[in-house]
Amino acid sequence: MQSGEALLEHTDLTQEEVQQRVLDALGEVGLSERRHFTAFAHEVSRGQAQRGMLASTLLSAPSMLIADEQLSGLDVTVGRAVLDLIDDMRINRGMGNAARHP
């Protein structure tokens, strides 16, 4: 639950509320299995790790997402899925998006 530590420190949310927000964010990026909540980086694929990083950004409800090398180390299929996910997040959350393409 490393992603939720900032919420615990900088909000009045309870541990349970933070945990639910993290689970909701993981679900929004397609990581809805409970095991993703406690997984270490070496236990997930690169695509899942990239989705986990996107979920972390959602916790602070940003108005803009700046993505630098968002496809680094991903194969074409997974990279396309990540780009689609970023586009969905932009539309569904009304976020601006600045991405650097290789």
Secondary structure as the mmCIF struct_conf table of DSSP 4:
data_model
#
loop_
_struct_conf.conf_type_id
_struct_conf.id
_struct_conf.beg_label_comp_id
_struct_conf.beg_label_asym_id
_struct_conf.beg_label_seq_id
_struct_conf.end_label_comp_id
_struct_conf.end_label_asym_id
_struct_conf.end_label_seq_id
HELX_RH_3T_P HELX_RH_3T_P1 GLN A 2 GLY A 4
HELX_RH_AL_P HELX_RH_AL_P1 GLU A 5 HIS A 10
BEND BEND1 THR A 11 THR A 11
HELX_RH_AL_P HELX_RH_AL_P2 GLN A 15 GLU A 28
TURN_TY1_P TURN_TY1_P1 VAL A 29 GLY A 30
BEND BEND2 GLU A 33 GLU A 33
TURN_TY1_P TURN_TY1_P2 ARG A 34 ARG A 34
HELX_RH_AL_P HELX_RH_AL_P3 ARG A 35 THR A 38
HELX_RH_3T_P HELX_RH_3T_P2 ALA A 41 GLU A 43
BEND BEND3 VAL A 44 VAL A 44
HELX_RH_AL_P HELX_RH_AL_P4 ARG A 46 LEU A 58
TURN_TY1_P TURN_TY1_P3 LEU A 59 SER A 60
BEND BEND4 SER A 63 SER A 63
STRN STRN1 MET A 64 ASP A 68
BEND BEND5 GLU A 69 GLU A 69
TURN_TY1_P TURN_TY1_P4 GLN A 70 GLY A 73
HELX_RH_AL_P HELX_RH_AL_P5 VAL A 76 ARG A 93
TURN_TY1_P TURN_TY1_P5 GLY A 94 GLY A 94
STRN STRN2 GLY A 96 ARG A 100
#
